[in-house]
Amino acid sequence: MTPFWRNQRFLSIAAQLISVFTVAIVVFILWDNLTYNLELLGIGFGFDFLQSQASFDIGETLIPYKPTDSYYHALLVGLLNSLRVSIIGIILATIVGAVVGIARLSTNWLVRNLALIYVEVLRNTPLLLQLFFWYFAVFISLPKLENQISFFGLINLNNKGTQLPFGLEISSELSALILGLTLYAGAFIAEIIRGGIQSVARGQWEAARALGLKPGLIMRLVILPQALRVIIPPLTSQYLNIAKNSSLAIAVGYPDIYFVASTTFNQTGKAVEVMLLIMITYLTISLTISLTMNTLNRSFQLKER
């Protein structure tokens, strides 16, 4: 019998138990210190304030809201606004990234270099600066409603926002935020897709051409399915960045969860509770994205017999 102090399985389990115990002690010490300091300041810890009247307005909502509603309802409105930005941003950034990434590999000199300029300029410029540009230099500077710019009567642009078909209207704040996030993240996604496509062996291209497939079919049926095994892991990081960067909405006045939480903190003084709610919210969103993408990644991996 191998002595337990030399048993690798025992040592591995013991190391994990010690790590968990150490983390638990650290968390307990920090929590005890926090509650002690709050007591010294005469501030009670709790989430009862969520049932109190919010008493502030939110300019853009997906569900009915009025200032007489509770802080809980106001935070829910902010959460839905954040989810709207994240979902739309992820979808549009993926489309833009795919188009630009493929364009980076084009045999056409103009298309290839235009895609290169787009990638290098946008991914090397701070996102906050880009949001300021789209909001202050573009959308706020558009003509007034009576002189709005119309594209075939389908899309109308004015300084109040963007009017889309089927009666959809997007405010200037949301338009700037979505456009900024989409173009910024799209530049990174384009490089991820380009790298994934180039990772596919050249023989796959040649074999597909030998079968008489057209370039579009080669990319869709042969190259991309193989490239996705390389693309999805780094793509997950970009989706997480989009979700977290949506918190910059406060810079252009869009009422996301961070915007609403900041107002809640200023009115209630519940800094710790509000920060915990924000952390849990973004952690939940990030873990959901990670779980979804990891599941998708496993479906594209080669299955060994």
C-alpha positions in Angstrom: 0.0 0.0 0.0 1.3 3.5 -0.9 1.4 5.8 2.1 -1.3 8.5 1.9 1.3 11.3 1.8 2.5 9.8 -1.5 -0.8 9.0 -3.0 -1.4 11.5 -5.8 -5.2 11.2 -5.7 -5.2 11.9 -1.9 -2.9 14.8 -2.3 -5.0 16.3 -5.1 -8.2 16.1 -3.1 -6.4 17.5 0.0 -5.1 20.4 -2.0 -8.6 21.2 -3.3 -10.1 21.1 0.2 -7.4 23.3 1.6 -8.0 25.8 -1.2 -11.7 25.9 -0.6 -11.2 26.3 3.1 -8.7 29.1 2.6 -11.1 31.0 0.2 -14.0 30.5 2.7 -11.8 32.0 5.5 -10.9 35.0 3.4 -14.5 35.6 2.4 -15.6 35.4 6.0 -12.9 37.9 7.1 -13.8 40.3 4.4 -17.6 40.0 5.1 -17.0 40.5 8.9 -14.9 43.5 8.2 -17.5 45.0 5.9 -20.4 44.5 8.3 -18.3 46.0 11.1 -17.4 49.1 9.2 -21.1 49.6 8.1 -22.1 49.4 11.7 -19.6 52.0 12.7 -21.1 54.3 10.0 -24.6 53.6 11.2 -25.5 52.0 7.9 -27.6 48.8 7.9 -27.0 46.1 5.3 -30.0 44.8 3.4 -32.1 44.9 0.3 -35.3 46.3 1.7 -34.7 49.5 -0.3 -35.7 47.6 -3.5 -39.3 47.8 -2.5 -39.2 51.6 -2.0 -40.4 54.1 -4.6 -37.8 54.9 -7.2 -38.9 58.5 -7.8 -36.9 59.0 -11.0 -37.8 58.7 -14.6 -36.2 56.4 -17.2 -36.2 57.8 -20.7 -36.3 54.5 -22.6 -38.0 51.3 -21.5 -39.1 48.0 -22.9 -41.8 47.4 -20.3 -44.1 49.9 -18.7 -42.5 52.1 -16.0 -43.3 55.2 -14.0 -41.4 57.0 -11.3 -43.8 55.7 -8.6 -42.6 52.1 -9.3 -40.1 50.5 -7.0 -36.3 50.4 -7.3 -36.7 46.7 -8.1 -38.8 47.5 -11.1 -36.4 50.3 -12.2 -33.5 47.9 -12.1 -35.5 45.3 -14.1 -36.0 48.0 -16.8 -32.3 48.7 -16.8 -31.5 45.0 -17.1 -33.8 44.5 -20.1 -32.2 47.6 -21.7 -28.7 46.1 -21.2 -29.8 42.7 -22.6 -31.3 44.4 -25.6 -27.9 46.2 -26.3 -25.9 43.0 -25.7 -28.0 40.7 -27.9 -28.3 43.2 -30.8 -24.6 44.0 -30.5 -23.6 40.4 -30.6 -25.7 39.6 -33.6 -24.6 42.6 -35.6 -21.0 42.4 -34.6 -20.9 38.7 -35.8 -22.3 39.7 -39.2 -19.9 42.6 -39.6 -17.0 40.5 -38.4 -17.8 37.7 -40.8 -18.1 40.0 -43.8 -14.9 41.9 -43.0 -13.0 38.8 -42.0 -13.7 37.2 -45.4 -13.0 40.5 -47.2 -9.6 40.5 -45.6 -8.8 37.3 -47.6 -10.3 38.7 -50.8 -8.2 38.5 -54.0 -9.5 42.0 -54.8 -6.8 44.6 -53.8 -9.3 47.3 -53.0 -11.7 45.2 -50.9 -8.8 43.6 -49.0 -7.2 46.9 -48.1 -10.4 48.6 -47.2 -11.1 45.8 -44.8 -7.6 46.1 -43.4 -8.0 49.9 -42.8 -11.3 49.3 -41.0 -9.8 46.7 -38.7 -6.7 48.6 -37.9 -8.4 51.9 -37.3 -11.3 50.7 -35.1 -9.6 48.1 -33.0 -6.8 50.6 -32.2 -9.1 53.4 -31.1 -10.7 53.4 -27.6 -14.3 52.3 -27.6 -15.4 55.2 -25.3 -13.9 57.7 -27.9 -15.8 55.9 -30.7 -19.1 56.1 -28.7 -18.6 59.9 -28.2 -17.9 60.3 -31.9 -21.0 58.4 -33.0 -23.2 60.2 -30.5 -22.0 63.8 -30.5 -20.5 64.1 -34.0 -23.1 62.0 -35.9 -26.5 61.3 -34.3 -26.9 64.5 -32.4 -25.7 66.5 -35.4 -28.4 65.0 -37.7 -31.1 67.3 -39.0 -34.3 68.0 -37.0 -37.4 65.8 -37.5 -38.9 68.1 -40.2 -35.6 67.9 -42.3 -34.7 64.3 -41.6 -32.6 62.2 -43.9 -34.6 59.4 -45.6 -33.3 56.3 -47.3 -35.9 55.1 -49.8 -38.6 56.0 -47.3 -37.6 52.9 -45.2 -35.0 54.3 -42.8 -35.3 57.9 -41.5 -32.5 59.6 -39.6 -32.9 62.7 -37.4 -31.4 64.1 -34.2 -34.0 62.3 -32.1 -33.1 58.9 -33.4 -33.5 56.4 -36.2 -36.9 55.3 -37.6 -37.0 51.8 -39.1 -39.7 49.9 -41.0 -42.7 48.5 -39.2 -42.9 51.5 -36.9 -39.6 50.7 -35.0 -37.9 53.7 -33.5 -34.4 53.8 -31.9 -33.2 56.7 -29.9 -30.0 58.5 -30.7 -28.4 57.1 -27.5 -29.2 53.5 -28.4 -28.3 54.0 -32.0 -24.8 55.4 -31.1 -24.3 52.6 -28.5 -25.2 49.8 -30.9 -23.2 51.2 -33.8 -20.2 51.8 -31.7 -20.2 48.4 -30.0 -20.9 46.6 -33.4 -18.1 48.3 -35.3 -15.6 48.0 -32.5 -16.3 44.4 -31.7 -16.7 43.6 -35.4 -13.0 44.6 -36.0 -11.8 42.0 -33.5 -14.2 39.3 -34.7 -13.0 39.9 -38.3 -9.5 39.0 -37.3 -10.7 36.0 -35.4 -12.6 34.7 -38.4 -9.7 35.5 -40.8 -7.3 33.5 -38.5 -9.8 30.6 -38.3 -10.2 30.4 -42.1 -6.4 30.5 -42.6 -6.0 27.7 -40.1 -7.8 25.3 -42.5 -5.3 23.3 -44.5 -4.8 24.5 -48.0 -5.5 21.0 -49.3 -9.1 21.4 -48.3 -9.5 24.3 -50.7 -7.8 22.4 -53.5 -9.9 19.3 -52.9 -13.1 21.4 -53.0 -12.0 23.1 -56.2 -11.2 19.7 -57.7 -14.8 18.7 -57.1 -16.0 21.7 -59.1 -17.5 23.7 -56.2 -17.8 27.4 -56.5 -15.9 29.7 -54.1 -19.1 30.6 -52.2 -20.0 26.9 -51.7 -16.4 26.1 -50.7 -16.5 28.7 -48.0 -19.9 27.7 -46.7 -19.7 23.9 -46.9 -16.1 23.1 -46.5 -14.0 25.8 -44.9 -16.2 27.5 -42.3 -17.4 24.3 -40.6 -13.8 23.4 -40.0 -12.7 26.9 -39.1 -15.4 27.2 -36.5 -13.4 24.8 -34.2 -10.7 27.5 -34.1 -13.1 30.5 -34.2 -15.6 29.8 -31.4 -13.2 29.9 -28.3 -11.8 33.4 -29.0 -15.3 34.5 -30.3 -16.6 33.7 -26.8 -14.3 36.3 -25.3 -15.5 39.0 -27.8 -19.1 38.2 -26.9 -18.3 38.6 -23.2 -16.6 41.9 -24.0 -19.7 43.2 -25.8 -21.8 42.4 -22.8 -19.5 44.1 -20.4 -18.7 47.0 -22.6 -22.4 47.7 -22.8 -22.0 49.4 -19.4 -20.4 52.3 -21.3 -23.9 53.2 -22.2 -23.9 55.7 -19.3 -21.4 57.8 -21.3 -24.1 58.6 -23.9 -27.0 58.7 -21.5 -28.6 55.3 -22.4 -30.4 53.9 -19.3 -28.9 50.5 -18.9 -28.6 48.5 -15.7 -25.4 50.4 -14.7 -27.1 53.8 -15.3 -30.2 52.8 -13.2 -28.0 51.3 -10.5 -25.9 54.5 -10.2 -29.0 56.6 -9.8 -30.3 54.1 -7.2 -27.1 54.3 -5.2 -27.1 58.1 -5.3 -30.6 58.2 -3.9 -30.4 55.4 -1.3 -26.7 55.4 -0.3 -26.7 51.6 -0.5 -23.3 51.4 -2.2 -22.5 47.8 -1.2 -25.8 46.3 -2.0 -26.1 48.1 -5.4 -22.5 47.1 -6.4 -23.3 43.5 -5.4 -26.4 43.5 -7.6 -24.4 44.9 -10.6 -21.7 42.3 -10.1 -24.2 39.4 -9.9 -26.0 40.8 -13.0 -23.0 40.9 -15.2 -21.6 37.7 -13.8 -24.9 35.9 -14.7 -24.9 37.4 -18.2 -21.3 36.4 -18.7 -21.7 32.9 -17.4 -24.8 32.4 -19.6 -22.8 33.5 -22.7 -19.9 31.2 -21.7 -22.2 28.2 -21.2 -24.0 28.7 -24.5 -20.7 29.1 -26.5 -19.0 26.2 -24.7 -22.0 24.0 -25.6 -21.8 25.2 -29.2 -18.0 24.6 -29.2 -18.4 21.0 -28.1 -20.9 20.3 -30.9 -18.2 21.4 -33.5 -15.3 19.5 -32.0 -14.1 16.3 -33.6 -15.5 13.2 -31.8 -12.8 10.6 -31.2 -13.9 7.0 -31.5 
